[in-house]
Amino acid sequence: MAEGGGVVVSEERLRALVAADRAAGRTVALANGCFDLLHVGHVRYVRGAAAEADRLIVAVNDDATVTALKGAGRPVQAAADRAEIVAALGVVDYVVVFTTPTVAGLLRALRPDVHCKGTDYTPETVPERLVVQAYGGRIAIVGDPKAHSTRELVDRIGRRE
């Protein structure tokens, strides 16, 4: 499905899509993040996550959660815009905006085969690891070393007055 990019959907619609994928025998991976200013680290993370299953869901933090996680002045872009940008990546099937500090609720609801996190985590430090273990899923650490950040981009842009 990801040829040409995915679709931004509600959690309710996502549940139906995942059920249909499962009925067709497809595996599902879920990756998540803020994706405030898309950079090469995000692209490598999403590509790595897509390689873990037949379908890739990317869960994007809502604006309030990004502000709580990253501080004042963030996000730079609204959640709907960030979701649309992520959906345009050719390896992404579905994008959903979520409103909680972690994706534990989505994991419980969708039970993806694989929960993908970036290389700034280990399987032991993934906040949702117990949720994933409880339903029998697995955790995959994907992407390149965490050498890119939105904060660095924002700082670099700010210095170019």
N, C-alpha and C positions, 0 to 999 in steps of 0.2 A: 504493500500500500504506500510506502514512503516515497516512491518515485515522484519527485517534484515537490515533496514536502507533505506535512501532515495537516491536521485540522485542530482547531481550538474547540474544546467541548466542555460541557458542564460535567460535574461528577456523575450525575444520573445517566447522562448519555454515555459517558465513558464506561460505566458498569455494563451497559448493554453491548457496547462494542467489544469489550474484553470477553464477555460471555460468548459472543459470536465467534471471536478468534479462538477461544478454547474449544468450542464445539467443532471447529474446523481443524483442530489438532495443532494450533500454533502456540508457541511459547511467548511469554510476555516479560519484558524487563521494565523497571521503573527507575528513572534518574530524577534528581530534583536539584533546585538551586534558585538563586535570585536572578541571574542572567541580566544584570542591570545594563551593562554596556558589553555587548557580545565581543569576545576576543578569542584568540587562537586557543587558549586553554579551554574555553567552553566548547569549541568545535571539537577538540581532541577528546574531551570528556564524553560528549554526546556520541561521537563516532565509536568510541570504545564501548559505551553502553549498548549501542545498536548491534554490535557484534555479539552480544551475549544472548540474544533471543530473536525470534521472528518478528516481533512487534516491539516498538519502543514508545513508552509513555514518558513524557517529561512534565514534571509537576513544577510550576513556577510559583514562588512565594508572592503573596499579595503585597500591596504597598505598605500596609501597616506593619506587617511582619518584617519586611526589608528595613524599614525605619528602626524597628526595635533591635534588629540584628546588626545593622551597619551604622546607625546614628543619623543625626540631623543632616538634611540635604540629600538623603537617599530615600527612595530610589531616584535616579536621574530620569528614568522613563516610567510611565505608568504600566501597571501590570498587564493591561490589555495589549499594549504595544509590545512589551517584552514577550508575551505569549505568542503574538503573531510573528515576531521575528524568529523565535525558536521553531515555530511550526514550519517556517519556510526552509529550514534545513532539510535537505533531501533524505536524511536517514531517520527523521522523526515521523512517527505515525500519529500520535495523539498528544495534545498539550492540554493541561488542566491547571487552572489557578487555584491554589489552596490557601487557607486562611489561618492555619495553625503553625506553631513554632517548629514542629517536625511533621514528617509525612506518615507518622504512625497510623493515623486514622485511615488514610488512603491505602496503606499497606494491608490493614485489617480488612478493608472493604473489597479490595481488588485481588489480594493474594498473588502478586506477580511471582513468577518463577525465580526472578533475579532482582535484587535491589542493588543498584549501582551507585557507588560513591566515588568521589575523586581521591587523588593520591595524598591529600592532606589527612586522610583517615587510614586506619587499618581495620581489618574485620572486627577487632576487639573494641575499637573506639567509635564505631558507627552507632549513633544514638538509638536507632531503631532495631538494633541487632536482635534483641530479645523477642520483639514482635515477629521478625522474619523467621527466627528459629522456631517460634511457637507454631507457625503454620507449615513449617517444612520447606521454606524457601531457602535460597542461598544469597550470600553477599558477594559482590564482585567489586574490587577496587580497580578503577579504569582511568584512562587518560594519561597525560604526561606529568612529570614532576611539577608541583605547584610553584611555577616560576612566573606566573602571569596573574595579575589581579586588576579588578575594576578600580579599586582604590588607587593603584599606581597610575592607571590611565587618567582618572579624574585629576589627580595631582599634577600630572604632566600637562594636561590641557589647561589647568588653572595657572600654570607658570608661563604660558604663552599668551600674555595679555596684549 
